[in-house]
Amino acid sequence: MAIPLTAVTLLTASPAQMGLLTAAAFVPALLFSLQAGALADRLRRHRPVMIACELVSAAAAATIPLAWVLGLLNVTWLIVVALMIGSAGVLFKAVNFPHVVGMVAADQRTAAMAGFQSSYSVASVSGPGLAGLLVQLLTAPLAVLAEALSFLTSALLLHRIRTPEKNTPAASRGMGRDVVQGLRTSVTHPVLRALLGAGVTINFFAMAYTSVYMLYMLDTLNIPNSMIGFLIALSGVGGLLGAWATSRLSKRHGEDRLLLYSVIFFPLDILAVGLLGGPLWWKLSLLALTGTITGGIVVTFSTCLGAITLRESSPELRGRVNATMTFAVQGVLALGGLVGGFVAELIGLRPVILICAAGIALSSVWIWTSPIRPDRSERRTSRPDPSPRRSTASPHSERPTLSTGLMPSHPRRRAYDHFAAQSSFRQSVEHLIVRSRIRWL
Protein backbone atom coordinates (compact mmCIF):
# COMPACT_ATOMS: atom_id res chain seq x y z
CA MET A 1 0.00 0.00 0.00
CA ALA A 2 2.85 2.44 0.65
CA ILE A 3 3.72 2.97 -3.03
CA PRO A 4 0.11 3.60 -4.16
CA LEU A 5 -0.38 5.90 -1.16
CA THR A 6 2.73 7.79 -2.24
CA ALA A 7 1.24 8.21 -5.70
CA VAL A 8 -2.10 9.43 -4.35
CA THR A 9 -1.07 11.60 -1.41
CA LEU A 10 2.23 13.03 -2.62
CA LEU A 11 2.06 13.05 -6.41
CA THR A 12 -1.73 13.43 -6.87
CA ALA A 13 -1.73 10.69 -9.51
CA SER A 14 -4.60 10.58 -11.99
CA PRO A 15 -6.92 7.54 -12.25
CA ALA A 16 -5.12 6.49 -15.44
CA GLN A 17 -1.73 6.68 -13.70
CA MET A 18 -3.09 4.67 -10.77
CA GLY A 19 -4.32 2.08 -13.24
CA LEU A 20 -0.84 1.79 -14.75
CA LEU A 21 0.71 1.53 -11.30
CA THR A 22 -1.71 -1.25 -10.36
CA ALA A 23 -1.11 -3.07 -13.65
CA ALA A 24 2.65 -2.95 -13.04
CA ALA A 25 2.13 -5.50 -10.26
CA PHE A 26 0.61 -8.03 -12.69
CA VAL A 27 2.89 -7.55 -15.70
CA PRO A 28 6.02 -9.34 -14.37
CA ALA A 29 4.07 -12.49 -13.52
CA LEU A 30 2.55 -12.57 -16.99
CA LEU A 31 5.89 -11.98 -18.71
CA PHE A 32 8.38 -13.95 -16.62
CA SER A 33 6.65 -16.57 -14.44
CA LEU A 34 6.96 -19.44 -16.95
CA GLN A 35 10.66 -18.78 -17.55
CA ALA A 36 11.26 -18.39 -13.81
CA GLY A 37 9.67 -21.79 -13.18
CA ALA A 38 11.91 -23.44 -15.76
CA LEU A 39 14.95 -21.80 -14.18
CA ALA A 40 13.91 -22.95 -10.70
CA ASP A 41 13.87 -26.59 -11.82
CA ARG A 42 17.45 -26.29 -13.13
CA LEU A 43 19.02 -24.86 -9.98
CA ARG A 44 20.98 -26.85 -7.44
CA ARG A 45 20.87 -24.04 -4.85
CA HIS A 46 17.86 -21.75 -4.55
CA ARG A 47 18.70 -19.77 -1.43
CA PRO A 48 21.31 -17.45 -3.02
CA VAL A 49 18.82 -16.50 -5.72
CA MET A 50 16.17 -15.73 -3.10
CA ILE A 51 18.60 -13.53 -1.18
CA ALA A 52 19.54 -11.69 -4.38
CA CYS A 53 15.85 -11.08 -5.17
CA GLU A 54 15.28 -9.56 -1.74
CA LEU A 55 18.32 -7.32 -2.08
CA VAL A 56 17.17 -6.09 -5.50
CA SER A 57 13.72 -5.34 -4.08
CA ALA A 58 15.24 -3.50 -1.12
CA ALA A 59 17.42 -1.38 -3.40
CA ALA A 60 14.49 -0.56 -5.69
CA ALA A 61 12.23 0.46 -2.80
CA ALA A 62 15.00 2.57 -1.23
CA THR A 63 15.23 4.71 -4.37
CA ILE A 64 11.77 6.18 -3.68
CA PRO A 65 12.64 8.17 -0.54
CA LEU A 66 15.99 9.07 -2.13
CA ALA A 67 14.28 10.43 -5.25
CA TRP A 68 11.82 12.31 -3.03
CA VAL A 69 14.65 14.01 -1.14
CA LEU A 70 16.35 14.95 -4.42
CA GLY A 71 13.13 16.25 -5.95
CA LEU A 72 13.12 13.64 -8.72
CA LEU A 73 10.17 11.50 -7.66
CA ASN A 74 7.28 11.12 -10.10
CA VAL A 75 4.67 8.51 -11.02
CA THR A 76 6.87 7.03 -13.75
CA TRP A 77 9.55 6.39 -11.12
CA LEU A 78 6.99 4.55 -8.96
CA ILE A 79 5.89 2.42 -11.91
CA VAL A 80 9.48 1.41 -12.69
CA VAL A 81 10.08 0.52 -9.04
CA ALA A 82 6.87 -1.53 -8.95
CA LEU A 83 8.00 -3.42 -12.06
CA MET A 84 11.42 -4.15 -10.52
CA ILE A 85 9.96 -5.36 -7.23
CA GLY A 86 7.35 -7.40 -9.08
CA SER A 87 9.96 -9.04 -11.30
CA ALA A 88 12.14 -9.93 -8.33
CA GLY A 89 9.05 -11.26 -6.58
CA VAL A 90 8.20 -13.55 -9.49
CA LEU A 91 11.65 -15.14 -9.41
CA PHE A 92 11.60 -15.29 -5.60
CA LYS A 93 8.32 -17.21 -5.56
CA ALA A 94 9.45 -19.54 -8.34
CA VAL A 95 12.55 -20.68 -6.44
CA ASN A 96 10.91 -20.38 -3.02
CA PHE A 97 8.85 -23.55 -3.25
CA PRO A 98 11.58 -25.95 -4.40
CA HIS A 99 13.81 -24.48 -1.67
CA VAL A 100 11.29 -24.80 1.15
CA VAL A 101 9.70 -28.16 0.47
CA GLY A 102 13.02 -29.84 -0.11
CA MET A 103 13.26 -29.67 3.68
CA VAL A 104 9.66 -30.57 4.57
CA ALA A 105 8.55 -34.15 5.18
CA ALA A 106 5.78 -35.41 2.90
CA ASP A 107 3.29 -35.81 5.73
CA GLN A 108 3.86 -32.19 6.78
CA ARG A 109 3.21 -30.54 3.42
CA THR A 110 -0.43 -29.68 4.01
CA ALA A 111 0.43 -28.20 7.40
CA ALA A 112 3.18 -26.19 5.71
CA MET A 113 0.74 -24.94 3.08
CA ALA A 114 -1.68 -23.97 5.85
CA GLY A 115 1.14 -22.04 7.50
CA PHE A 116 1.72 -20.09 4.31
CA GLN A 117 -1.95 -19.30 4.09
CA SER A 118 -2.15 -18.14 7.71
CA SER A 119 0.72 -15.70 7.12
CA TYR A 120 -1.08 -14.31 4.07
CA SER A 121 -4.18 -13.89 6.20
CA VAL A 122 -2.21 -11.99 8.83
CA ALA A 123 -0.86 -9.79 6.04
CA SER A 124 -4.32 -9.11 4.68
CA VAL A 125 -5.52 -7.99 8.11
CA SER A 126 -2.55 -5.96 9.29
CA GLY A 127 -0.79 -4.88 6.08
CA PRO A 128 -3.05 -2.02 4.96
CA GLY A 129 -3.43 -0.76 8.51
CA LEU A 130 0.32 -0.72 9.05
CA ALA A 131 0.83 1.09 5.77
CA GLY A 132 -1.72 3.73 6.64
CA LEU A 133 -0.25 4.21 10.11
CA LEU A 134 3.29 4.59 8.78
CA VAL A 135 2.15 7.05 6.14
CA GLN A 136 0.52 9.14 8.86
CA LEU A 137 3.58 8.98 11.12
CA LEU A 138 6.43 9.11 8.61
CA THR A 139 4.95 10.38 5.31
CA ALA A 140 4.49 8.01 2.36
CA PRO A 141 8.09 7.95 1.01
CA LEU A 142 9.50 7.07 4.43
CA ALA A 143 6.88 4.35 4.77
CA VAL A 144 8.34 2.84 1.59
CA LEU A 145 11.75 2.98 3.28
CA ALA A 146 10.31 0.75 6.00
CA GLU A 147 9.29 -1.64 3.24
CA ALA A 148 12.88 -1.64 1.96
CA LEU A 149 14.06 -2.55 5.45
CA SER A 150 11.65 -5.49 5.47
CA PHE A 151 13.29 -6.81 2.29
CA LEU A 152 16.70 -6.50 3.94
CA THR A 153 15.42 -8.32 7.02
CA SER A 154 14.14 -11.11 4.80
CA ALA A 155 17.52 -11.45 3.08
CA LEU A 156 19.27 -11.57 6.46
CA LEU A 157 16.96 -14.28 7.79
CA LEU A 158 17.45 -16.33 4.64
CA HIS A 159 21.21 -15.99 5.02
CA ARG A 160 20.97 -17.30 8.59
CA ILE A 161 19.32 -20.57 7.53
CA ARG A 162 21.92 -23.28 7.90
CA THR A 163 19.95 -26.30 6.70
CA PRO A 164 21.75 -27.59 3.58
CA GLU A 165 19.88 -27.70 0.30
CA LYS A 166 19.45 -31.17 -1.19
CA ASN A 167 18.23 -30.75 -4.72
CA THR A 168 18.50 -32.70 -7.95
CA PRO A 169 18.38 -30.19 -10.82
CA ALA A 170 16.33 -31.23 -13.82
CA ALA A 171 18.25 -31.71 -17.04
CA SER A 172 17.63 -28.77 -19.36
CA ARG A 173 16.69 -29.08 -23.01
CA GLY A 174 16.53 -25.33 -23.55
CA MET A 175 14.35 -22.65 -22.00
CA GLY A 176 11.66 -22.86 -24.67
CA ARG A 177 11.30 -26.62 -24.46
CA ASP A 178 11.32 -26.55 -20.66
CA VAL A 179 8.50 -24.01 -20.60
CA VAL A 180 6.48 -25.99 -23.15
CA GLN A 181 6.98 -29.18 -21.14
CA GLY A 182 5.59 -27.49 -18.03
CA LEU A 183 2.59 -26.17 -19.97
CA ARG A 184 1.96 -29.53 -21.62
CA THR A 185 2.12 -31.38 -18.31
CA SER A 186 -0.31 -28.96 -16.67
CA VAL A 187 -2.96 -29.35 -19.38
CA THR A 188 -2.57 -33.07 -20.19
CA HIS A 189 -2.27 -34.54 -16.70
CA PRO A 190 -5.92 -35.23 -15.69
CA VAL A 191 -5.56 -34.08 -12.09
CA LEU A 192 -3.38 -31.04 -12.82
CA ARG A 193 -5.72 -30.02 -15.64
CA ALA A 194 -8.67 -30.14 -13.25
CA LEU A 195 -6.80 -28.12 -10.65
CA LEU A 196 -5.77 -25.55 -13.25
CA GLY A 197 -9.32 -25.25 -14.55
CA ALA A 198 -10.80 -24.93 -11.07
CA GLY A 199 -8.18 -22.40 -10.01
CA VAL A 200 -8.65 -20.23 -13.09
CA THR A 201 -12.45 -20.36 -12.81
CA ILE A 202 -12.53 -19.45 -9.13
CA ASN A 203 -9.94 -16.70 -9.41
CA PHE A 204 -11.63 -15.05 -12.38
CA PHE A 205 -15.03 -14.81 -10.73
CA ALA A 206 -13.60 -14.15 -7.27
CA MET A 207 -11.68 -11.14 -8.59
CA ALA A 208 -14.77 -9.91 -10.43
CA TYR A 209 -16.62 -10.21 -7.12
CA THR A 210 -13.86 -8.42 -5.24
CA SER A 211 -13.82 -5.55 -7.73
CA VAL A 212 -17.45 -4.65 -6.94
CA TYR A 213 -17.75 -5.84 -3.33
CA MET A 214 -16.91 -2.53 -1.65
CA LEU A 215 -19.17 -0.53 -3.95
CA TYR A 216 -21.93 -3.08 -3.37
CA MET A 217 -21.67 -2.60 0.39
CA LEU A 218 -21.64 1.18 0.09
CA ASP A 219 -24.13 1.88 -2.69
CA THR A 220 -26.53 -1.08 -2.61
CA LEU A 221 -26.51 -2.15 1.04
CA ASN A 222 -25.82 1.34 2.45
CA ILE A 223 -23.20 0.10 4.89
CA PRO A 224 -21.54 2.97 6.82
CA ASN A 225 -18.04 3.88 5.65
CA SER A 226 -16.68 3.31 9.14
CA MET A 227 -17.65 -0.38 9.01
CA ILE A 228 -16.16 -1.27 5.61
CA GLY A 229 -12.60 -1.77 6.81
CA PHE A 230 -13.74 -3.90 9.74
CA LEU A 231 -15.85 -6.16 7.52
CA ILE A 232 -13.01 -6.63 5.02
CA ALA A 233 -10.54 -7.42 7.81
CA LEU A 234 -12.77 -10.29 8.96
CA SER A 235 -11.78 -12.26 5.86
CA GLY A 236 -8.23 -12.28 7.20
CA VAL A 237 -9.46 -13.57 10.54
CA GLY A 238 -11.38 -16.27 8.69
CA GLY A 239 -8.20 -17.14 6.81
CA LEU A 240 -6.39 -17.80 10.08
CA LEU A 241 -9.21 -20.05 11.25
CA GLY A 242 -9.26 -21.79 7.88
CA ALA A 243 -5.52 -22.49 8.01
CA TRP A 244 -5.85 -23.93 11.51
CA ALA A 245 -8.78 -26.15 10.53
CA THR A 246 -7.33 -27.31 7.20
CA SER A 247 -4.09 -28.63 8.68
CA ARG A 248 -6.15 -30.82 11.01
CA LEU A 249 -9.07 -31.85 8.82
CA SER A 250 -6.81 -32.87 5.94
CA LYS A 251 -5.32 -35.63 8.08
CA ARG A 252 -8.78 -37.03 8.74
CA HIS A 253 -10.55 -36.49 5.43
CA GLY A 254 -7.75 -35.91 2.91
CA GLU A 255 -7.01 -32.92 0.70
CA ASP A 256 -9.25 -34.14 -2.14
CA ARG A 257 -12.42 -34.14 -0.08
CA LEU A 258 -11.64 -30.77 1.51
CA LEU A 259 -11.01 -29.25 -1.92
CA LEU A 260 -14.40 -30.45 -3.14
CA TYR A 261 -16.14 -29.12 -0.03
CA SER A 262 -14.53 -25.70 -0.51
CA VAL A 263 -15.69 -25.33 -4.13
CA ILE A 264 -19.23 -26.39 -3.14
CA PHE A 265 -19.65 -24.01 -0.20
CA PHE A 266 -17.81 -21.00 -1.65
CA PRO A 267 -20.55 -20.03 -4.16
CA LEU A 268 -23.23 -20.48 -1.49
CA ASP A 269 -21.40 -17.91 0.62
CA ILE A 270 -21.26 -15.44 -2.29
CA LEU A 271 -24.92 -16.12 -3.11
CA ALA A 272 -25.91 -15.14 0.44
CA VAL A 273 -24.15 -11.79 -0.05
CA GLY A 274 -25.89 -11.23 -3.39
CA LEU A 275 -29.35 -11.87 -1.91
CA LEU A 276 -28.76 -9.83 1.23
CA GLY A 277 -31.27 -7.22 2.35
CA GLY A 278 -33.15 -6.10 5.43
CA PRO A 279 -32.29 -3.88 8.40
CA LEU A 280 -28.76 -2.62 8.96
CA TRP A 281 -28.05 -4.88 11.95
CA TRP A 282 -28.96 -7.94 9.89
CA LYS A 283 -26.83 -6.87 6.93
CA LEU A 284 -23.83 -6.17 9.17
CA SER A 285 -24.22 -9.51 10.94
CA LEU A 286 -24.48 -11.53 7.74
CA LEU A 287 -21.64 -9.65 6.04
CA ALA A 288 -19.43 -10.32 9.07
CA LEU A 289 -20.33 -14.01 8.96
CA THR A 290 -19.93 -14.44 5.21
CA GLY A 291 -16.68 -12.46 5.19
CA THR A 292 -15.19 -14.73 7.84
CA ILE A 293 -16.41 -17.85 6.04
CA THR A 294 -15.08 -16.61 2.70
CA GLY A 295 -11.62 -16.08 4.20
CA GLY A 296 -11.62 -19.61 5.60
CA ILE A 297 -12.85 -21.19 2.38
CA VAL A 298 -10.27 -19.38 0.25
CA VAL A 299 -7.46 -20.57 2.51
CA THR A 300 -8.78 -24.15 2.51
CA PHE A 301 -9.05 -24.14 -1.28
CA SER A 302 -5.58 -22.66 -1.80
CA THR A 303 -3.97 -24.98 0.75
CA CYS A 304 -5.49 -28.14 -0.72
CA LEU A 305 -4.84 -26.97 -4.28
CA GLY A 306 -1.17 -26.48 -3.50
CA ALA A 307 -0.82 -29.78 -1.63
CA ILE A 308 -2.49 -31.78 -4.41
CA THR A 309 -0.47 -30.00 -7.09
CA LEU A 310 2.68 -30.95 -5.22
CA ARG A 311 1.50 -34.53 -4.79
CA GLU A 312 0.60 -35.06 -8.44
CA SER A 313 3.59 -33.30 -10.03
CA SER A 314 6.78 -35.19 -10.76
CA PRO A 315 9.75 -33.77 -8.80
CA GLU A 316 11.63 -32.50 -11.86
CA LEU A 317 8.59 -30.56 -13.12
CA ARG A 318 7.24 -28.96 -9.97
CA GLY A 319 8.78 -25.57 -10.56
CA ARG A 320 7.34 -25.38 -14.06
CA VAL A 321 3.91 -26.67 -13.05
CA ASN A 322 3.81 -24.11 -10.25
CA ALA A 323 4.84 -21.37 -12.68
CA THR A 324 2.10 -22.38 -15.11
CA MET A 325 -0.46 -22.12 -12.33
CA THR A 326 0.89 -18.70 -11.33
CA PHE A 327 0.84 -17.47 -14.92
CA ALA A 328 -2.76 -18.54 -15.47
CA VAL A 329 -4.01 -17.21 -12.14
CA GLN A 330 -2.33 -13.81 -12.50
CA GLY A 331 -3.77 -13.46 -15.97
CA VAL A 332 -7.35 -14.13 -14.91
CA LEU A 333 -7.01 -11.93 -11.81
CA ALA A 334 -6.35 -8.90 -13.99
CA LEU A 335 -9.05 -9.89 -16.48
CA GLY A 336 -11.61 -10.72 -13.80
CA GLY A 337 -11.27 -7.32 -12.16
CA LEU A 338 -11.74 -5.52 -15.47
CA VAL A 339 -14.73 -7.62 -16.51
CA GLY A 340 -16.42 -7.31 -13.12
CA GLY A 341 -16.24 -3.53 -13.13
CA PHE A 342 -17.30 -3.20 -16.77
CA VAL A 343 -20.30 -5.54 -16.43
CA ALA A 344 -21.40 -3.78 -13.23
CA GLU A 345 -21.61 -0.54 -15.22
CA LEU A 346 -24.05 -2.24 -17.60
CA ILE A 347 -26.30 -4.35 -15.37
CA GLY A 348 -25.68 -3.21 -11.79
CA LEU A 349 -23.77 -4.42 -8.75
CA ARG A 350 -26.14 -7.04 -7.34
CA PRO A 351 -26.50 -8.96 -10.63
CA VAL A 352 -22.70 -9.14 -10.90
CA ILE A 353 -22.51 -10.63 -7.39
CA LEU A 354 -25.06 -13.28 -8.36
CA ILE A 355 -23.25 -14.03 -11.64
CA CYS A 356 -20.00 -14.47 -9.72
CA ALA A 357 -21.68 -16.95 -7.37
CA ALA A 358 -22.86 -18.98 -10.36
CA GLY A 359 -19.45 -18.76 -12.01
CA ILE A 360 -17.60 -19.93 -8.92
CA ALA A 361 -20.00 -22.87 -8.71
CA LEU A 362 -18.75 -23.99 -12.13
CA SER A 363 -15.37 -24.79 -10.57
CA SER A 364 -16.93 -27.79 -8.84
CA VAL A 365 -17.47 -29.37 -12.28
CA TRP A 366 -13.69 -29.52 -12.78
CA ILE A 367 -13.21 -31.35 -9.48
CA TRP A 368 -16.28 -33.57 -9.76
CA THR A 369 -15.29 -34.89 -13.19
CA SER A 370 -11.62 -35.46 -12.30
CA PRO A 371 -9.84 -38.50 -10.83
CA ILE A 372 -9.57 -36.77 -7.43
CA ARG A 373 -13.33 -36.89 -6.82
CA PRO A 374 -13.51 -38.59 -3.42
CA ASP A 375 -15.86 -41.44 -4.45
CA ARG A 376 -13.58 -42.39 -7.34
CA SER A 377 -10.64 -43.30 -5.16
CA GLU A 378 -9.73 -43.95 -1.59
CA ARG A 379 -8.67 -41.02 0.60
CA ARG A 380 -5.49 -39.56 -0.87
CA THR A 381 -2.96 -37.66 1.18
CA SER A 382 0.45 -36.24 0.45
CA ARG A 383 2.96 -39.04 0.20
CA PRO A 384 6.73 -39.30 -0.08
CA ASP A 385 8.22 -39.10 -3.52
CA PRO A 386 9.61 -42.25 -5.09
CA SER A 387 13.34 -42.70 -5.11
CA PRO A 388 14.64 -40.36 -7.79
CA ARG A 389 16.62 -41.35 -10.80
CA ARG A 390 20.09 -39.98 -10.88
CA SER A 391 20.36 -36.81 -12.93
CA THR A 392 23.23 -36.13 -15.22
CA ALA A 393 23.25 -32.60 -13.86
CA SER A 394 23.77 -33.82 -10.31
CA PRO A 395 25.33 -37.30 -10.09
CA HIS A 396 25.88 -37.14 -6.34
CA SER A 397 22.42 -35.95 -5.33
CA GLU A 398 20.34 -38.39 -3.32
CA ARG A 399 16.83 -36.98 -3.63
CA PRO A 400 14.93 -34.50 -5.77
CA THR A 401 13.80 -31.02 -5.07
CA LEU A 402 10.33 -30.81 -3.61
CA SER A 403 7.89 -27.96 -3.93
CA THR A 404 4.86 -26.84 -1.96
CA GLY A 405 2.67 -25.96 -4.87
CA LEU A 406 1.45 -22.41 -5.15
CA MET A 407 -0.23 -19.65 -3.48
CA PRO A 408 -1.09 -16.54 -5.42
CA SER A 409 -0.47 -13.46 -3.23
CA HIS A 410 -1.87 -9.96 -3.37
CA PRO A 411 0.27 -7.88 -5.75
CA ARG A 412 0.99 -5.33 -3.01
CA ARG A 413 1.69 -7.71 -0.19
CA ARG A 414 3.87 -10.77 0.17
CA ALA A 415 4.46 -13.00 3.09
CA TYR A 416 6.91 -15.84 3.36
CA ASP A 417 7.06 -18.76 5.81
CA HIS A 418 9.88 -21.27 5.96
CA PHE A 419 9.17 -24.73 7.26
CA ALA A 420 11.61 -27.61 7.84
CA ALA A 421 10.64 -31.04 9.09
CA GLN A 422 12.59 -34.26 9.48
CA SER A 423 10.99 -37.69 10.03
CA SER A 424 12.44 -40.87 11.52
CA PHE A 425 10.33 -43.85 10.46
CA ARG A 426 6.79 -43.55 11.89
CA GLN A 427 7.89 -41.61 14.96
CA SER A 428 8.69 -38.18 13.54
CA VAL A 429 10.58 -35.52 15.40
CA GLU A 430 9.66 -32.26 13.77
CA HIS A 431 11.81 -29.20 13.68
CA LEU A 432 9.84 -26.19 12.53
CA ILE A 433 11.63 -23.09 11.28
CA VAL A 434 9.15 -20.31 10.72
CA ARG A 435 10.07 -17.07 9.10
CA SER A 436 7.18 -14.78 8.44
CA ARG A 437 7.38 -11.31 7.00
CA ILE A 438 4.44 -9.04 6.28
CA ARG A 439 4.78 -6.55 3.48
CA TRP A 440 2.59 -3.56 3.00
CA LEU A 441 3.76 -2.63 -0.49
N, C-alpha and C positions, 0 to 999 in steps of 0.2 A: 504493500500500500504506500510506502514512503515515496517511491518514484512518481506514481500518479498524483499523489498529494502535492509533490513538488511542482508538477506541471500545472495543477489547478490553482494552488494558492500563491505560488511565486511567479509563475510565467503566464498566468491567465490563458491557458491553452484553449483553443476552440474545440467544439465537438469533433470536427474532422481530425484534428491533431490528436485528441484523446483516442479516437478510433484507431489511428495508426499506432499509437503507443500500446494500446491493448493488443492489436494484431501482432506486434513485434514479439509478444510472448509465445504465440503459436507458430510463427514462421520457422524457427530453428528445428522444432520437432518434425514439421512437415518436410523440411529440406534434408535433414541430416540423420534422423533417427534410424533409418534402415542401414546406412553406412556405419553408424556408430555400433549397431548391434553386430554387424559382421566383424568389425574391429575387435569388439569385446570377446568374441569367440576365439580369436587368434592369440590373445595375450596370455602370457604365462603369469605375469604379475599385474594386478589391477590397482593395487593401492597407490603406487606412484602416480598413475594417471588421475585418480580421484583427488589426490592432494594438489596436483597441478591445476585441475579444474577449479578447485576452491580458491587457489591463489589468483588465478585469472579473474574469477568473479569478484574477489576482494579488491583487486587493483582497478577493475572497471567501476565498481561502486564508489571507490574512493575518489575517482576523478570528478564526481558530481559536486561535492563540497569544495574541491579545489577550483573547479571552473567557476563556481559561484563567487568565491573570494576574488578571483581574477576578473570577474565581470564578463566571462565568456559563455556562461550557461544559457542554453536555449532548448527548445523542444527537440530539435534535431539531435542535439547531444544526448538527451534522455533516451531517444529512440535507439541510437547507436549503442548506448550502454545496455539497454534492455535486450538488444539482439546479442551482444557479447555474453551477458549473463545467461540468457536463454540457451545459447549454443553450448556454453560450458556445462550447463545443467543437463542438456540432452546426453552429452558424452558421460557425465557423472552417473546418470541413472542407468545408462547402458552397461557400464562396467561395475556398477554398484551391486547388482544382483548376483553375477557370478562370483564376485569377491565375498559377499556375505554368506551365501548359502553353501559355499565350499567349506564352511566351518560350522554348519548347522546339521544336526542329525536328522534323518528322514522323518522320524516320528515327532520332531519339533517344528516342522516347517509351517504347519497351520498356525501354531502358536506364534511363530515369528511373524507371519503375515498379519496376524491380529495385532501384534505389537506395532508394526508399521502403521496400521490403520488407526490405532489409538493415538499415535503421535500426530497423525494428520488431523484427527479430531481436535486434539488440544490446540493445534495451530489454527484451525478454523474458528475456535472460540476466542483464543487470546491474541492471535496475530493482528487483526484489524484494530482491536482496542489498544494494543501496545503501540502500533504505528501512530494512531491518533494522539495518544498521550505524549509520545516522543516529539511529534510535530508541534504540539502545544508547548512543550517544555524547552525544546532545543531549536525549533524551526525545522522545516522540511529537509533542507540539505544536510543538516547535522544528524537528522534521523537516518538518512541514507548512510552516513558514516558509521552509525551503530550497526547497520546491516553489513557493511564491509568488515567490521570487527567480528561479526558472527561467522562470516566465511573464514576468516583467519583462525578463529577458535575451532571450527570444523577441521581445518587442515592440521592444526596442532593435535587434536584428538586422534585423527587418523594416523598421524606420525607416531603416536604413542602406543598404537596397537602392536603387540609383539607376536601375536599368533602367526606362524608362517603360512604362506599361501601354498596350497597344494592343487595345482591346476594342470590339466592336460590340454594344451591349445589344440584347436581343430586345425587340420591341414587346410591351407588356403588354395583355392583354384582361381583366385582373382576376385577383386571386390564385386564386380558385376555378377559373376556366377554365384558368389556367396549370398548376395542379396536376393537373387532370384530363387536360390534354394530355400531360404527362409520363407519367402512369400509362398512358394509352391507347397512347402510343408504345412503352412498355416491354413491353406485353403483346400488341401487334399486329404489331410488327416481328419477322419470323421469327428473326433472329439474336439480337436483344435478349431475346426471349421465352425462347429456349433458354438464354441466359446466366443470366437471372433464375431459371429453373427449376433449372438445375444449381447455382447459388449457394445458393439456398434449401435444396435437398435436402442438399447437402454440409454446410452450416452447421448444419442441424438435427441431423443424425446425428453430426457431429463434436463439437458441444457436448454431446450426450447421452453420447458416448464420454468426453469430457473430464471430465464430472461424476462419473464412476465410476472413472476411470483410477487415481487415487491409492489409493482404497480397494481396487481390484483388485490393485494391486501389494502393498499391505500385508496384506490379509486372505486373498487367494486364493493369491498367489505367495510370500507370506512374505518379501518384500524388506526388508532392514534399514532402519530409519528414516533412518540416516545416509546412505543411498545415494539416497533419493528425490529430494532437491534436485538432485543431480548428474545423475540420469537425465532429469529434466525440463529442466534447462539445456541438454542436448544437442540438444533441438529448436531452440533458438535458434542453436546452432552450425550445425545443418543448414540453417536458414534463410539464414544468411550464404553457405553453399556453394551453396544453391539460387539465390540472387540472382545470384551470380557466374556460374553456369552458364547461367541463363535468358537473361541479356543477350547471351550469345555464341551459344547454340544457336538462339535465335529468328531470328537473321540467316541461319542456314543452313537451318533447317527451317520457320520461320514460326510465329507464335503459335498458329494453329489446331491444328497437329499437336501442339505441346507441350501445349496444353490437353487434348487427347484423351488423350495419354499420361498426364498427371497424374491424370485421373479413372479411368483403368484401373488404375494401379499403387497408388493410395491405398488402396482397399479391401483389396488383397492384403496391404499393410503392416499394416492393422488386424486382418485375419484371422490373421496370424502371431502377433500379441499374444494374440488370443483363444484360440488353440490351444496356447499356450506351457505347457510343463511341464518336469520334469527337475531336475537338480542346480542348486544356486544359481549356480555359475559360468556355466552355460549360460543360465540365465534372465537374469542380469545382462548377459551378452554380447549376447543377442538383443534385450533391451530397449534397450540402448545403440545398437545398429544400427538398430532400427526407429524409435526416437525421433529419431535424426539424419535418417533417410530421410523421416519424416513432416514434420519441419520444412522440408526441401527441397521436398517435394511441395506443401505448403501455399503456400509462397512462389511456386513456379512457377505454380500454379493462379491465385493472386491476381494475379500480375503479368500473365499472359496474359489473364485475365478483364478486367482494367482496360484493357489495351491494345486489346483487341477491342471493348470497350464504347465506347471513345473513337473507334475507327476507324469504327464502324457508326452512331454517333449524329450527327445533324446539328448544326452548331455552335451554333445558337440553342437547342437542347434539351439540351445536355450536362449543365448543372447540374441540370435536373429529372430526367433519366434517372439520373444519379448518386444523386440524393436518393431516388428510388424504390428503387434497389438497396439503399441504406443502410437505408431504412425496413423493407424486407422482411427483410434479413439480421438487423437488430437484433431484430426481432420473433421470428424463429425461434431466435435464440440464447437468448433468455430461455425460450422454450417448450421448446426441446431440453433445456436443463439440468434443468427441472422434470420432464419426461417421463422422462429417463434415470434420475434418482434414484428416481422413483416406481416405475417398472417394475423396477428393481433390487431394491426391497423385496419385490416379488411373486415374481420368478423367479430372482433371483441375479445376481451381477456378471458372471460369464463369459458367460451367455446374452445379456446386454445388449451386451457387446463384440461378439459374433458377429452380433447383429441390426444393430448400427451398421455393421459391415463390409458386410453385405448392402444396407443402406439407402444407404450411400455409393456402392455399385456402381450403384444406380439412376440416379445423376447422369449416367453415361455414355450413357444412353438419350437424354437431352436433347441431348447433343452429336452423337451418332451419327445422329439423325434430323433434324438441322438443316442449313441450307445451308453451314455452316462445316466439315462433315465433310471431311477432307482429300481423299478420292477423288472428291468432288463438284465440286471446283474446283481450279484451280492454286494453288500456294503463295501465300497472302495475307499481306502485311505492312502495317504502318502506313504510310499514304500521306498526302501533303499534302492539305489541304482544297481544294475548288474555290474559285474566286474568289467571294467573298461578294456577295450583293446588298446594295445600300445600304439601310440601315435608317432609317426616319423618326426614330428616336430618336437616331441618330448620323450625320448626313449627311456628316461629314468623315472618318469612320473608313475605313480601308483594308482591314482584315481582321478576321475574327471572333475572338471568344474561343475558346480551345481548353481542353480539360480532360483530365486524365490518367485519367479513370475513377475507380475507387474502391478503397479498401482499408479494410475494417472493422478497427478497432483495439481492443485490450483496453480495457474501460471504465475501468480504473484507470491506464492508461499511454497516452501519446500521443507520437509522435515525428514530426518534420516535417523534410523535406529540400526544399531549393529548387534547382532545376536551370534553367540558361539555356543555350541553344545557338543559334548562328547559322550558317547554311550559305551558301556562295557557290558556286552551280552544283554540279557533282559533287565538287569539291574543297572540303570543309567544314573550316572552322576553328572548333573548338568552344571555347566559353568556359563552364566549369562552375562555377557558384556553389552550394556545398553548405552548407546550414545544418541541422545535426542537433541535436535536443534530446531528451534522454531524460527522461521523467517517471516518477516512482515513486508517483503518486497512487493 
